[in-house]
């Protein structure tokens, strides 16, 4: 039985700034659809019960929390298209989606500190805007966890809609990830117009 690794919490409440903004992306490892990102700034450090890494929550719990976070805090969503993923590569497209999410917040970024999930900060923002890359941030900092929930729910809803146009691929079940069901559908029907054509698991069937 493997041990569950617990990561040290990031002391985001101690940052000296007016606004702490958490940023996370979703869909980076998928074979289809755009990549999404969300930025979330919590109006207080209290009343945050239940906010956790989106991967640790059920779809119903994620939806409930997404609505609550959206109604009670500052949030914004950004995305990068299939074309941008192909042009930039998935890493830079993910960072672009994060940048768009941050710029979508109606906050003074010069009075903020941005916590970015992963090993990279967001390129293209003003140098005077403070950023920290937080590896495993969705498990270590509540603002990033909140962003992960918002991004996950928004992208899942998009994939559910895509499944109506492409029912043979089962997007409503796997949300575009490289599951056995998804790979079998690509092999049987070939890639659709919403598949990432340069990705392994897709390009072999073009």
N, C-alpha and C positions, 0 to 999 in steps of 0.2 A: 504494500500500500504506500503510494507516494505521499510525501509531506506537502502540505499547502504552504507556499512561501508567503510570508507577511512582510510587506515593504514599510519602511519607516515613513510616517506621515510628513508631508511638507508643511512647514509652519506659515501658511499663507496669511493667517490672521495677523501676523506680526509685521507684515510688509508696511513700509511707510509711504502710503499713497492714498488717494481718495477712492480709487476703484481697483479691485483685483478682478481681472478678466481671465477666465479659463477657456481654453480652446482645444478642440479635439476634432478628428476626422473619422469618417466611416466609409467603408467601401473600397479601401485601397487594394485589398486582396481579391476583389471580385473579378469575374470574367465578363460582366455586363453592367451597363448603366454608368452614370456619372459618379464622381466622388463627391461626397458632401462633407461639410464642416460646420460646426456651430461655435459661437462665442457666447459665454454666459457670465454675467456679473451679478452676484448675489447682493441684495440690498441690505442684508444683515447676516451675521454668522449664526443666528438662532433659527429655530423652526425649519431645520434642514433634515429632519428625520426621514430616513429611507433613501436619500440620494446616495447612489453607489455607482461603481463602474457598470455601464449599461449591460455588459456581458453577464453580469451576475444577477440580472433581473428578468422576470418573466415578461413577455410582450404586454400583458395587461398592466402589470406594475409600471413598466416603462411609460406606457401611454398616460396613465394617471399622473405620474410624476412629471412627464413632459408638459402636460396641461397646467399643472400646478406651478412649475418653474416659469413657464411662459406668462402666466397670469400675474405672478408675484415678483418677478425679477426682470432684469434686462437681458434679452437674448436676441441673437441674429443668426441667420443661416447663410452660408455661401456654398457655391458648388463650382466644379470644373467639368466641362463637357467631355464627351467621347473624343472630339476633335482635339481638344486641349491635352487630354491624356496622351494621345498619339504624338502630338507635336512636342510636348514638354517632357514626357515620361511621367510615370505615376507619382513619383516622389514630388517633383516640382508642381504637378497639377494639384496634389494634396495641399502643398504649401500655399498655392494660389487660392484654393478654396478657403483655407484658413484666413488668409489676408482679407478676402472679400467678406468673410463673416465678421472679422474684427472691425472693418471699416463700416459695416452695416449698423454697428452700435451707435446710438446717439449719445456718446459720452466723450469727454475730453481725454483723449488718449495720452496727452502729455502729463496728465495727473493720474495716470493708471499704471499698473504693472500687469503685464500679460504673462500668463503661465501656459506654456505650450506643451501638450502631451508629446513625448518622444525626445529624440536626441537633438533636434534642430529648432532654432528660433525661426520666425517668419521673415523671409527676405522682402525687401521693397517697402518696408515701413520706415518712417523717419528715424534716424539714428538715436535721437533723444528720447524715443519711446522705449521704456524699460521692458525687457523681456527676459524670461528664464525658461529654458528647456527642462522639462521634468520627465525623466524616464519613468514609465509606469505611472504617469501622473493621474490617470483616471482612477487609480487605486490609492493615490497618496494625497490628492487635493480635491476638496469638494467642488470648487468652481469648475475644474476640469471634468469631474464626474458628471456634473450637471450638463455641461456642454456635450458630453458623450451621449447622454440620454436624448437630448434635443436632436442631435444629428442622426442618431440611430432611428428614432421614430419617424423623422421626416423622410429619410431615405427609404425605409421600409414601406411607407405609404406610397412613395413613388413606384417602387417595384411591384406593389400590389396592383397599381393602375396599369403598369406595363404588362402584367400577366393577362389583362383583359384583351390586349392587342396581340399578344404572343402566348396563347394558352398552352401551346405544346411544350414550352420550356419549363413550366412550373415555377416561375419567379416568385409567386406568392408563398412558396414553401422554403426556398433556399435563399431568396433575396439576391440572387446573382452570384453567390459564392460557388467555389469549385467543389460541389458535392458530387457524389456518384450519380444521382438523379440528373443533375444539370449536365454533367459531362456526357452521359448517355444520350440526352436529348440533342446536344450539339452534334454528336456523332451521327445520330439518326436523321436530323432535319437540316444540318448545316448551320452556320452562324446566321443570326438575324442582323438587322441594321443597328441594334442596340448592343451588340457584342463588341468587346475590345479586340480589334483585329490583330494587334501585335502581341497579344498575350498567349503564352503557352496554354494549350487546351482549347484555343480558338483558331489560331493561324494554321494549324495542321489541317483544318477542315474547310479552308477557303477554296 
